[in-house]
């Protein structure tokens, strides 16, 4: 059995505590890809499991680190949620993974899943042949934001606006895989 486990990756020997959050992120990504929702039973059970793991494995300091990771995972995605960029399930999923990972790994996951989400949206826009209009729309948004003017969300009358969304659970799973790989 140890030969089978050693073939999974070098990170498994040094970071076996990442197996369950990686599996959790893959489960959440599967649900998000299939139904475009991450169910509450996965996020809440994941958060409780992560906090229980932190308490059992590291004691009270681990529990505090898990609570800090949960809070950071929640706060970092709260802004994009409030701006309409993602769903509440994505925020809760990030918090659940933060409970497993603790403060610093939760921040690293946020960076990696942001990069993965950017790559996914780029691929989606390329596939839909909307990359140039997406870049133009983002440029207008950033210009209006920098100039502190309200963003005009009304499209020109001749061009109906099509909103591009991605299942962000997939970006979380990719970010989690990168985190595991980087810690190897």
C-alpha positions as CSV (number, residue, x, y, z in Angstrom):
1,X,0.0,0.0,0.0
2,X,2.8,2.4,0.7
3,X,4.0,2.0,-2.9
4,X,0.6,3.1,-4.2
5,X,0.6,6.1,-1.9
6,X,4.1,7.1,-2.8
7,X,3.1,7.2,-6.5
8,X,0.5,9.8,-5.8
9,X,3.1,12.6,-5.4
10,X,5.9,13.7,-3.3
11,X,3.7,16.2,-1.4
12,X,1.8,13.2,0.1
13,X,4.8,12.2,2.2
14,X,5.5,15.7,3.5
15,X,1.9,17.1,3.6
16,X,-0.7,14.3,4.1
17,X,-2.9,16.9,5.7
18,X,-3.7,18.2,2.2
19,X,-5.4,15.0,1.0
20,X,-8.9,15.7,2.5
21,X,-9.1,19.4,1.4
22,X,-7.9,18.4,-2.1
23,X,-10.7,15.7,-2.2
24,X,-13.2,18.2,-0.8
25,X,-12.2,20.8,-3.5
26,X,-12.6,18.2,-6.2
27,X,-16.1,17.3,-4.9
28,X,-17.1,20.9,-4.8
29,X,-15.8,21.4,-8.3
30,X,-17.7,18.4,-9.6
31,X,-21.0,19.7,-8.1
32,X,-20.3,23.2,-9.5
33,X,-19.5,21.9,-13.0
34,X,-22.6,19.7,-13.0
35,X,-25.2,22.0,-11.4
36,X,-23.5,25.4,-11.2
37,X,-24.1,25.3,-7.4
38,X,-21.9,24.2,-4.5
39,X,-24.3,22.5,-1.9
40,X,-24.4,23.7,1.7
41,X,-23.8,20.2,3.0
42,X,-20.4,20.2,1.4
43,X,-19.4,23.7,2.5
44,X,-20.7,23.4,6.1
45,X,-19.5,19.8,6.7
46,X,-16.2,20.8,5.1
47,X,-15.8,23.7,7.4
48,X,-16.7,21.7,10.5
49,X,-14.4,18.9,9.4
50,X,-11.5,21.3,8.8
51,X,-12.0,22.9,12.2
52,X,-12.2,19.5,13.8
53,X,-9.1,18.4,12.0
54,X,-7.2,21.5,13.1
55,X,-8.3,21.0,16.7
56,X,-7.4,17.2,16.8
57,X,-4.2,17.5,14.9
58,X,-2.7,20.7,16.2
59,X,-4.8,21.4,19.4
60,X,-6.0,24.9,20.3
61,X,-3.4,26.8,18.2
62,X,-4.6,24.7,15.2
63,X,-8.2,25.5,15.9
64,X,-7.4,29.2,16.0
65,X,-5.4,28.9,12.8
66,X,-8.4,27.1,11.2
67,X,-10.7,29.8,12.3
68,X,-8.4,32.5,10.9
69,X,-8.2,30.5,7.6
70,X,-12.0,30.2,7.6
71,X,-12.4,33.9,8.1
72,X,-9.8,34.8,5.5
73,X,-11.3,32.5,2.9
74,X,-14.7,34.1,3.6
75,X,-13.5,37.7,3.6
76,X,-11.3,37.4,0.4
77,X,-14.3,36.3,-1.7
78,X,-17.0,38.4,-0.1
79,X,-16.1,41.5,-2.2
80,X,-16.4,39.7,-5.5
81,X,-19.7,38.1,-4.3
82,X,-21.1,41.5,-3.3
83,X,-20.2,42.9,-6.8
84,X,-22.0,40.0,-8.5
85,X,-18.9,38.2,-9.7
86,X,-19.6,34.9,-8.0
87,X,-22.1,33.0,-6.0
88,X,-22.5,32.5,-2.2
89,X,-21.5,28.9,-2.5
90,X,-18.1,29.9,-3.8
91,X,-17.6,32.2,-0.8
92,X,-18.6,29.4,1.6
93,X,-16.4,26.9,-0.2
94,X,-13.4,29.1,0.1
95,X,-14.1,29.5,3.8
96,X,-14.4,25.7,4.2
97,X,-11.1,25.1,2.5
98,X,-9.6,27.9,4.7
99,X,-10.7,26.0,7.8
100,X,-8.6,23.0,6.6
101,X,-5.6,25.0,5.5
102,X,-5.2,27.6,8.1
103,X,-4.3,31.3,7.6
104,X,-1.2,31.3,5.4
105,X,-2.2,28.3,3.2
106,X,-5.7,29.8,2.7
107,X,-4.0,33.0,1.4
108,X,-1.8,31.0,-1.0
109,X,-4.9,29.1,-2.2
110,X,-6.6,32.4,-2.8
111,X,-3.7,33.5,-5.0
112,X,-3.6,30.2,-6.9
113,X,-7.3,30.0,-7.5
114,X,-7.4,33.6,-8.7
115,X,-4.8,32.7,-11.3
116,X,-6.7,29.5,-12.2
117,X,-9.9,31.5,-12.5
118,X,-8.3,34.0,-14.8
119,X,-7.0,31.3,-17.0
120,X,-10.4,29.6,-17.1
121,X,-12.2,32.8,-18.0
122,X,-9.6,33.5,-20.7
123,X,-10.2,30.1,-22.2
124,X,-14.0,30.5,-22.1
125,X,-13.8,33.9,-23.8
126,X,-11.5,32.5,-26.4
127,X,-13.9,29.6,-27.0
128,X,-16.9,31.9,-27.3
129,X,-14.9,34.3,-29.5
130,X,-15.5,37.2,-27.2
131,X,-12.0,37.9,-25.9
132,X,-11.6,41.3,-27.4
133,X,-15.0,42.5,-26.3
134,X,-14.3,41.1,-22.8
135,X,-11.0,43.0,-22.6
136,X,-12.7,46.2,-23.8
137,X,-15.4,45.7,-21.2
138,X,-12.9,45.1,-18.4
139,X,-10.9,48.2,-19.5
140,X,-14.1,50.4,-19.4
141,X,-14.9,49.0,-15.9
142,X,-11.3,49.7,-14.6
143,X,-11.3,53.2,-16.1
144,X,-14.6,54.0,-14.5
145,X,-13.5,52.5,-11.2
146,X,-10.3,54.5,-11.2
147,X,-12.1,57.7,-12.1
148,X,-14.6,57.0,-9.3
149,X,-17.6,57.1,-11.6
150,X,-20.4,54.6,-11.6
151,X,-20.0,51.8,-14.1
152,X,-22.6,52.1,-16.8
153,X,-23.9,48.6,-17.0
154,X,-26.3,49.4,-19.8
155,X,-25.0,48.0,-23.2
156,X,-25.3,50.0,-26.3
157,X,-28.7,49.5,-28.0
158,X,-27.2,47.6,-30.9
159,X,-25.2,45.1,-28.9
160,X,-27.0,42.9,-26.4
161,X,-24.8,42.1,-23.5
162,X,-24.0,38.5,-22.8
163,X,-22.6,37.7,-19.4
164,X,-19.8,35.2,-19.1
165,X,-19.7,33.1,-15.9
166,X,-17.5,30.3,-14.9
167,X,-18.0,27.5,-12.3
168,X,-15.5,28.9,-9.7
169,X,-15.4,25.6,-7.9
170,X,-13.2,24.4,-10.7
171,X,-10.8,27.3,-10.2
172,X,-10.7,26.4,-6.5
173,X,-9.9,22.8,-7.2
174,X,-7.1,23.8,-9.7
175,X,-5.8,26.3,-7.1
176,X,-5.8,23.5,-4.5
177,X,-3.9,21.2,-6.9
178,X,-1.3,23.9,-7.5
179,X,-1.0,24.5,-3.8
180,X,-0.3,20.7,-3.2
181,X,2.2,20.7,-6.1
182,X,4.0,23.9,-4.9
183,X,4.4,22.5,-1.3
184,X,6.0,19.3,-2.7
